[in-house]
Amino acid sequence: MSANLAQTRPQRQGGFTLLEMLVVLVIIGLLAGLVGPRLFSKVDQSKITTASTQVKLLRGAIENVRLDVGRYPTAEEGLALLSKPPADPALASRWRGPYLEDAVPLDPWNNPYQYSLPGQEGHGFALYSLGADGQRGGDGDAKDLGVLPAQ
């Protein structure tokens, strides 16, 4: 008879109740609210660090061009001179590039690095990123980074 009772009684399937699911979602939401802003501030800081490192790399390549060619790239040549020889045959014969393994990188905010002559505080050139906002000036992650142009 006990075998017949087991067959007629519905078996309960395992799982979570709606209330248990809601409690878990609330806990996950609270954790995301506390941890999320801290993680995003680290992302912004890492972009600033990346831009500063890339500017240093590009500055070194520009200095190598100056040593080989005898002058900095003109404003018209810009950073393209790191990848392509100058149009002047006399200068092209001294060009020992390309000076970068890959193409000139974009800054971490996907904007091109700015190059102009002369730079601030006696630097021969200006090489900088416009920061997160892509415009001159700014504070925080929107601040211009690198060797800024003469004012």
Protein Blocks (a to p, Z undefined) as FASTA:
>chain_A
ZZmmmmmpccddedddfklmmmmmmmmmmmmmmmmmmmmmmmmmmmmmmmmmmmmmmmmm
mmmmmmmnopacdfklmmmlmmpccfblklmmmpccdfbfbdcdddfkopacddddddee
hiabdcddebjnopgedehjlbccdjdddZZ
